[in-house]
């Protein structure tokens, strides 16, 4: 199977101005993707790949309007065959997400993910917190499936339990990532967190999540760290060696290595100028990205015992720190501290672990009484 994940940004426009947004660097560039270009993208993808994940992203993708998605889904159906599988997702701020959109998405197997940093003041760095909170509760009460994707800043760092409880009550999976050191969050002490602060917060939350029988199984970042610590295998795009497996396409057809913010020197050209999507990885700028990534991974491989789990980390994290050939440092600190901490915690507190997800993982990994 030839696999690819596409972060499709049909527009970089947004109806929010969240204070830490990395799109602030681009001034929320105006412009919207045409359906003709969308079909060209799909055609040039399926001509090479047959296992495709396409995530509508932005900006705010719902600004494209309901009719765009109806027609885009018709195009996707046109190119889906028994030999080509296209799985769809969408990331939205949730403000425009209503029952009409949800019904369309549900009918087409799309699980929307709403950007949400926690209820109330925890979410105060995002626009229209109260409205989005009400929208989540309302849509869930009507039976629609949603996921949540959050940013961890100083505002909610030591409130992970409150974030988890909100998601649990509303039956949503929840992934939270530390704020990127880019866009509106650059050098701002109101947002950025140190690796030590992050580690301290994770250590505080870990026993709470471990002892909760009804905990959300996939509550990132803690669930992935536990998985990594017990299986010694990393999961997620930042630790899987994403090169040639992910790509981002902007509204005008320009291509970048992934959905995060990359400088122009790593632009991979335009979809309009190549015969199929895989040829973007022949671009000289991609070869430059590979060269730096190989240097970093080679160094990590020879100097760090955690390399097999993190694969040298995320290229974008390293770029944000100024050197693609060097690890970001932040995640190095987190892995080196949290992995042995989790392993020791599990070994010494088997009787306190009630989280069903973790119990099953412990059985699988042959830990103590959980092997019975």
ABEGO torsion letter per residue (X at the ends): XBBBBBBBBABABBABBBAABAAAAAGGBBEBBBAAAAAAAAAAAAAABABBBBBBBOEBAAAAEAAAAAAAAAAAAAABBAABBBBBBBBBAGAABBAAAAAAAAAAGBBBBBBBAEBEAAAAABBGAAAAAAAAAAAAAAGBBBBBBBBBBAAAAAAAAAAAAAAAAAGBBBBBBBBBBBEAABGBAAABBBAAAAAAAAAAAAAAAAABAABBABBOAAAAAAAAAAAGBBBEAAAAGABGABBBBBAAGBBBABABBBBAAABAEBAAABABAAAAAABAAAAAAAAAAAAAAAAAAAABAAAAAAGGEBAAAAAAAGBAABBAGAAAAAAAAAAAAAAAAAAAAAAABABAAAAAAAAAAGBEAAAX
